[in-house]
Amino acid sequence: MKPFIGITMGDVCGVGPEIIAKSLMDGAVHALCHPVVIGDTGALERARDLVGAPFTVRTLASDAPLDDAADPRVALCVDPGLSVGALPYGEVRPEAGHAAYEFIRIAVDMAQSGQISAIATAPLNKEALHAGGHLFPGHTEILADLTGTTDYSMMLATPKLKVIHLTTHVGMLEAVRRITPERTHRVIRLAWEVLTRSGMASPRIAVCGINPHAGEHGLFGEGEEELKLAPGIAKAKAEGIDVSGPWPGDTVFFRAMRGDFDVVVACYHDQGHIPVKLMSIDEGVNITVGLNGGLIRTSVDHGTAFDIAGKNIVRHESLIAAIRFATELAPKEGATKRPRTSP
């Protein structure tokens, strides 16, 4: 049975409505899942007309049955009734920022009630979000707040490579300070949990070293691999998780793309982002893992693109990829597992 995937519209003044309308025309989306848009009906209809899509839009309440999901000629839109569909393209508007927040809030409610299996998000605009009264850095922090989650991580994915991060948006010195055995163990578990819930029997996890050559037994660095990574790896192994490393960063990503590993644990932002974006910048997907309740959220890897919004020139491949990974990583019935708890 195909899952229901919620697609939040993001900022209606940006390219979110357009990439959703284009994606709903793509047969690959309907082959993967039953898409459910959470956004503004007027904005979706305007985008539909802009891109020449053939579907009609059916407006639903958030608790309504999703009974028309099998018909690709009908786009289901859960609309909170904020009437922001006529806002001008390319402008920072507080109404749009507030609406983007509400779309996410409703999607979380629907996921927690079991109506949808995962969430794929179109981009929001941080300035508009703040002007609308929601002082969050972005989607991830909103989702963490709405789900009561304090310990989560970013995973990046392409068709051939998945990377999860120990640290992300901090400088190098701070990144090394933040890496601890406990954080290493926690992120390994997060990677294991999301992949096993998605139906993968025994994910193979590789941990990347911090220093060149993964420290080469103390030759490079100050023993960070032995102090910060190795204990977390050993603890995860004791729990029955198939994890290895630390591996040198100049070879581990190639090995993962070759098929030796299912996911790589990167130690800092650029260590993980560079190989992913070299592999597939148009199809790279940002995934939030570790949210309470096992909620999976995937996202396009671009912003609201106000400069081209409303011009019907935006590409929608990143949203297609986000929907594909949301479908792939959504929890599967009977696939929930927990590793042993080590002593």
C-alpha positions as a printed NumPy array, in Angstrom:
array([[  0.   ,   0.   ,   0.   ],
       [  1.362,   3.415,  -0.967],
       [  1.838,   5.838,   1.935],
       [  0.198,   9.237,   2.282],
       [  2.932,  11.9  ,   2.167],
       [  2.193,  15.433,   3.361],
       [  3.752,  18.19 ,   1.241],
       [  3.871,  21.549,   3.021],
       [  3.699,  24.6  ,   0.759],
       [  6.234,  26.777,   2.54 ],
       [  6.127,  30.497,   1.733],
       [  3.377,  31.177,  -0.835],
       [  5.325,  34.191,  -2.131],
       [  8.184,  31.928,  -3.182],
       [  8.519,  28.988,  -5.542],
       [  6.887,  26.447,  -3.212],
       [  3.448,  26.445,  -4.899],
       [  5.068,  26.132,  -8.346],
       [  7.315,  23.201,  -7.529],
       [  4.378,  21.448,  -5.879],
       [  2.166,  21.992,  -8.929],
       [  4.898,  20.692, -11.243],
       [  5.521,  17.691,  -9.021],
       [  1.829,  16.792,  -8.935],
       [  1.948,  16.542, -12.738],
       [  4.757,  13.983, -12.505],
       [  3.599,  10.383, -12.705],
       [  6.592,   9.298, -10.608],
       [  5.097,  11.025,  -7.564],
       [  1.787,   9.205,  -7.859],
       [  3.597,   5.915,  -8.431],
       [  5.461,   6.404,  -5.153],
       [  2.779,   7.698,  -2.822],
       [ -0.518,   9.469,  -2.287],
       [  0.489,  13.166,  -2.095],
       [ -1.438,  15.483,   0.209],
       [ -0.665,  19.2  ,  -0.02 ],
       [ -0.853,  21.205,   3.206],
       [ -1.147,  24.798,   2.099],
       [ -3.365,  27.444,   0.559],
       [ -5.9  ,  26.331,  -2.056],
       [ -5.766,  29.666,  -3.879],
       [ -1.966,  29.571,  -4.074],
       [ -2.046,  26.019,  -5.432],
       [ -4.683,  26.898,  -8.046],
       [ -2.691,  29.966,  -9.096],
       [  0.449,  27.852,  -9.463],
       [ -1.514,  25.159, -11.324],
       [ -2.675,  27.707, -13.875],
       [  0.823,  29.194, -14.134],
       [  2.477,  25.862, -15.01 ],
       [ -0.436,  24.481, -17.028],
       [ -1.163,  21.515, -14.776],
       [ -4.293,  19.463, -15.58 ],
       [ -5.464,  18.645, -12.039],
       [ -8.342,  20.094, -10.055],
       [ -7.929,  21.038,  -6.392],
       [-10.09 ,  19.644,  -3.623],
       [ -9.933,  21.52 ,  -0.321],
       [-10.04 ,  19.445,   2.852],
       [-10.09 ,  19.977,   6.58 ],
       [ -7.107,  18.484,   8.396],
       [ -9.227,  15.698,   9.894],
       [-11.089,  14.82 ,   6.685],
       [-10.766,  11.346,   5.105],
       [ -8.166,  11.244,   2.337],
       [-10.444,   9.303,  -0.003],
       [ -9.531,  10.833,  -3.385],
       [ -5.819,  10.249,  -3.035],
       [ -5.708,   7.58 ,  -5.735],
       [ -6.87 ,   9.982,  -8.475],
       [ -3.914,  11.936,  -9.951],
       [ -6.386,  14.342, -11.568],
       [ -7.406,  15.606,  -8.112],
       [ -4.934,  17.426,  -5.862],
       [ -5.901,  17.202,  -2.199],
       [ -5.14 ,  20.407,  -0.299],
       [ -5.514,  20.674,   3.463],
       [ -6.103,  24.415,   3.859],
       [ -6.177,  26.202,   7.256],
       [ -8.233,  29.031,   5.725],
       [ -5.725,  31.874,   6.039],
       [ -6.459,  33.174,   2.51 ],
       [ -2.894,  34.017,   1.477],
       [ -3.119,  32.72 ,  -2.085],
       [ -3.271,  36.157,  -3.702],
       [ -0.169,  37.581,  -2.008],
       [  2.349,  38.889,  -4.572],
       [  5.236,  36.689,  -5.627],
       [  8.723,  37.656,  -4.548],
       [  7.89 ,  39.731,  -1.477],
       [  8.559,  39.21 ,   2.232],
       [  5.111,  39.209,   3.821],
       [  4.36 ,  38.416,   7.474],
       [  1.077,  36.745,   6.479],
       [  3.026,  34.311,   4.333],
       [  5.491,  33.61 ,   7.142],
       [  2.684,  32.865,   9.577],
       [  0.925,  30.658,   7.019],
       [  4.128,  28.678,   6.394],
       [  4.319,  27.968,  10.129],
       [  0.687,  26.87 ,  10.22 ],
       [  1.211,  24.503,   7.284],
       [  3.996,  22.783,   9.233],
       [  1.981,  22.669,  12.448],
       [ -0.951,  21.008,  10.683],
       [  1.358,  18.529,   8.945],
       [  2.859,  17.515,  12.297],
       [ -0.623,  17.035,  13.742],
       [ -1.596,  14.866,  10.767],
       [  1.582,  12.803,  11.064],
       [  1.106,  12.301,  14.79 ],
       [ -2.497,  11.166,  14.244],
       [ -1.401,   8.695,  11.552],
       [ -3.116,  10.406,   8.602],
       [  0.198,  10.867,   6.775],
       [  3.378,   8.798,   6.998],
       [  5.999,  11.52 ,   6.467],
       [  6.389,  15.179,   5.54 ],
       [  8.174,  16.74 ,   2.548],
       [  8.623,  20.501,   2.853],
       [  8.811,  23.254,   0.255],
       [ 10.994,  26.193,   1.364],
       [ 10.009,  28.917,   3.791],
       [ 11.547,  32.366,   4.14 ],
       [ 13.168,  33.062,   7.522],
       [ 12.594,  36.831,   7.352],
       [  8.897,  36.348,   6.618],
       [  8.654,  33.659,   9.294],
       [ 10.072,  36.049,  11.899],
       [  7.873,  38.914,  10.676],
       [  4.906,  36.583,  11.123],
       [  5.749,  36.125,  14.791],
       [  7.591,  32.782,  14.718],
       [ 11.198,  33.267,  15.835],
       [ 12.75 ,  30.027,  14.625],
       [ 15.876,  29.624,  12.442],
       [ 14.003,  27.292,  10.094],
       [ 12.   ,  24.126,   9.546],
       [ 14.142,  21.865,  11.715],
       [ 13.761,  23.969,  14.838],
       [ 10.009,  24.371,  14.273],
       [  9.604,  20.62 ,  13.952],
       [ 11.714,  20.003,  17.043],
       [  9.574,  22.453,  19.023],
       [  6.27 ,  21.028,  17.79 ],
       [  7.32 ,  17.464,  18.589],
       [  9.092,  18.215,  21.877],
       [ 12.417,  16.938,  20.505],
       [ 15.794,  18.04 ,  21.852],
       [ 18.147,  15.482,  20.279],
       [ 18.036,  15.232,  16.497],
       [ 20.343,  15.272,  13.501],
       [ 20.538,  16.243,   9.844],
       [ 20.806,  13.55 ,   7.201],
       [ 21.604,  14.352,   3.581],
       [ 20.696,  11.876,   0.886],
       [ 21.204,  11.307,  -2.825],
       [ 20.315,   8.187,  -4.805],
       [ 23.775,   6.721,  -4.031],
       [ 24.859,   8.305,  -0.756],
       [ 23.376,   9.014,   2.679],
       [ 25.252,  11.098,   5.259],
       [ 24.235,  11.955,   8.836],
       [ 26.013,  14.635,  10.859],
       [ 27.447,  14.824,  14.365],
       [ 27.566,  18.64 ,  14.081],
       [ 26.354,  21.085,  11.43 ],
       [ 26.19 ,  24.884,  11.566],
       [ 29.128,  25.693,  13.829],
       [ 32.788,  26.542,  13.205],
       [ 35.479,  23.895,  13.076],
       [ 36.838,  24.41 ,  16.589],
       [ 33.352,  24.384,  18.069],
       [ 32.435,  21.305,  16.014],
       [ 35.332,  19.338,  17.486],
       [ 34.412,  20.508,  20.986],
       [ 30.805,  19.358,  20.516],
       [ 31.74 ,  15.854,  19.381],
       [ 31.565,  13.53 ,  22.375],
       [ 31.315,   9.751,  22.77 ],
       [ 27.679,  10.237,  23.789],
       [ 26.876,  12.303,  20.683],
       [ 28.656,   9.781,  18.468],
       [ 26.658,   6.92 ,  19.956],
       [ 23.383,   8.853,  19.699],
       [ 23.809,   9.729,  16.014],
       [ 24.777,   6.145,  15.142],
       [ 21.556,   5.02 ,  16.837],
       [ 19.518,   7.666,  14.998],
       [ 20.882,   6.448,  11.67 ],
       [ 20.178,   2.837,  12.607],
       [ 16.657,   3.587,  13.805],
       [ 15.523,   5.582,  10.769],
       [ 16.868,   3.034,   8.303],
       [ 15.469,   0.005,  10.111],
       [ 12.062,   1.666,  10.493],
       [ 12.106,   2.23 ,   6.743],
       [ 12.476,  -1.524,   6.234],
       [ 16.262,  -1.985,   5.907],
       [ 17.153,  -5.183,   7.747],
       [ 20.666,  -4.404,   9.004],
       [ 22.059,  -1.01 ,   7.973],
       [ 25.821,  -0.801,   7.538],
       [ 27.043,   2.399,   9.192],
       [ 30.492,   3.936,   8.701],
       [ 31.879,   6.661,  10.967],
       [ 34.211,   9.189,   9.369],
       [ 37.346,  10.295,  11.205],
       [ 37.892,  13.863,  12.377],
       [ 41.543,  14.188,  11.328],
       [ 43.376,  13.263,   8.099],
       [ 43.696,   9.496,   7.776],
       [ 41.334,   9.207,  10.771],
       [ 44.234,  10.273,  12.978],
       [ 46.414,   7.321,  11.953],
       [ 46.757,   6.097,  15.55 ],
       [ 47.664,   9.494,  16.957],
       [ 49.992,  10.65 ,  14.167],
       [ 47.553,  13.463,  13.232],
       [ 45.545,  15.463,  15.724],
       [ 45.419,  14.985,  19.471],
       [ 43.748,  11.616,  19.751],
       [ 40.25 ,  12.854,  18.918],
       [ 39.262,   9.635,  17.174],
       [ 40.168,   7.527,  20.21 ],
       [ 38.634,   9.954,  22.707],
       [ 35.49 ,  11.175,  20.941],
       [ 34.509,   8.564,  18.343],
       [ 35.785,   5.116,  19.308],
       [ 33.835,   4.778,  22.608],
       [ 30.541,   5.645,  20.914],
       [ 31.251,   3.193,  18.113],
       [ 32.101,   0.446,  20.596],
       [ 28.907,   1.055,  22.569],
       [ 26.779,   0.858,  19.412],
       [ 28.522,  -2.355,  18.36 ],
       [ 27.748,  -3.858,  21.771],
       [ 24.077,  -3.143,  21.064],
       [ 24.19 ,  -5.189,  17.867],
       [ 24.481,  -2.285,  15.413],
       [ 26.608,  -2.913,  12.309],
       [ 28.934,   0.091,  12.628],
       [ 32.616,   0.496,  11.809],
       [ 35.298,   3.16 ,  11.826],
       [ 36.542,   5.719,  12.238],
       [ 37.477,   5.655,   8.557],
       [ 39.584,   8.203,   6.629],
       [ 37.402,  10.922,   5.13 ],
       [ 39.161,  10.81 ,   1.758],
       [ 37.978,   7.248,   1.021],
       [ 34.884,   6.456,   3.106],
       [ 32.417,   8.38 ,   0.919],
       [ 33.671,   6.633,  -2.222],
       [ 33.27 ,   3.297,  -0.452],
       [ 29.717,   4.194,   0.534],
       [ 28.842,   5.183,  -3.049],
       [ 30.355,   1.882,  -4.185],
       [ 27.936,   0.069,  -1.899],
       [ 30.108,  -0.877,   1.079],
       [ 28.019,   1.19 ,   3.531],
       [ 24.409,   2.369,   3.736],
       [ 25.136,   5.625,   5.572],
       [ 28.193,   7.603,   6.663],
       [ 28.396,   9.535,   9.938],
       [ 30.16 ,  12.831,   9.154],
       [ 31.796,  14.814,  11.935],
       [ 31.155,  18.351,  10.715],
       [ 29.174,  20.32 ,   8.138],
       [ 31.431,  20.455,   5.08 ],
       [ 32.789,  16.944,   5.575],
       [ 29.306,  15.619,   4.834],
       [ 27.89 ,  18.306,   2.577],
       [ 30.675,  18.449,  -0.012],
       [ 30.465,  14.811,  -1.196],
       [ 26.669,  14.926,  -1.258],
       [ 26.545,  18.105,  -3.329],
       [ 29.277,  16.875,  -5.662],
       [ 27.258,  13.729,  -6.211],
       [ 23.916,  15.336,  -6.97 ],
       [ 23.235,  18.976,  -6.167],
       [ 19.858,  18.897,  -7.975],
       [ 18.655,  15.745,  -6.208],
       [ 20.152,  16.23 ,  -2.762],
       [ 17.614,  16.077,   0.046],
       [ 17.817,  17.374,   3.616],
       [ 16.243,  14.966,   6.119],
       [ 15.517,  15.648,   9.798],
       [ 15.888,  12.46 ,  11.846],
       [ 15.38 ,  11.78 ,  15.528],
       [ 12.093,  13.67 ,  15.878],
       [  9.875,  12.223,  18.584],
       [  7.407,   9.653,  17.346],
       [  9.709,   8.617,  14.508],
       [  8.458,  11.476,  12.315],
       [ 10.409,  11.797,   9.073],
       [ 10.731,  15.17 ,   7.372],
       [ 12.502,  15.67 ,   4.064],
       [ 13.159,  18.972,   2.361],
       [ 14.215,  20.491,  -0.918],
       [ 17.815,  21.65 ,  -0.917],
       [ 17.084,  25.223,  -2.027],
       [ 15.371,  28.359,  -0.78 ],
       [ 12.262,  30.332,  -1.705],
       [ 13.937,  31.874,  -4.796],
       [ 11.887,  35.071,  -4.654],
       [ 13.726,  36.379,  -7.737],
       [ 12.172,  33.728, -10.016],
       [  8.897,  33.024,  -8.17 ],
       [  5.861,  33.256, -10.437],
       [  7.892,  33.015, -13.656],
       [  7.439,  29.274, -14.319],
       [ 11.165,  28.676, -14.695],
       [ 11.938,  26.944, -11.39 ],
       [ 13.053,  23.301, -11.497],
       [ 11.196,  20.826,  -9.316],
       [ 13.57 ,  17.835,  -9.243],
       [ 14.606,  18.496,  -5.638],
       [ 11.002,  18.235,  -4.44 ],
       [ 10.539,  15.007,  -6.398],
       [ 13.645,  13.675,  -4.642],
       [ 12.337,  14.864,  -1.254],
       [  9.04 ,  13.053,  -1.85 ],
       [ 10.902,   9.927,  -2.946],
       [ 13.036,   9.863,   0.209],
       [ 10.035,  10.664,   2.418],
       [  8.361,   7.596,   0.937],
       [ 11.506,   5.475,   1.265],
       [ 12.231,   6.44 ,   4.881],
       [  8.664,   6.548,   6.202],
       [  8.18 ,   3.915,   8.919],
       [  6.988,   0.621,   7.464],
       [  4.488,  -1.624,   9.197],
       [  6.272,  -4.359,  11.121],
       [  9.711,  -2.786,  10.569],
       [ 10.158,  -0.989,  13.886],
       [ 13.2  ,  -2.332,  15.732],
       [ 15.287,  -1.288,  18.697],
       [ 18.93 ,  -2.213,  19.287],
       [ 19.939,  -3.867,  22.503],
       [ 20.867,  -1.527,  25.328],
       [ 24.49 ,  -2.032,  26.173],
       [ 25.548,  -2.353,  29.815]])
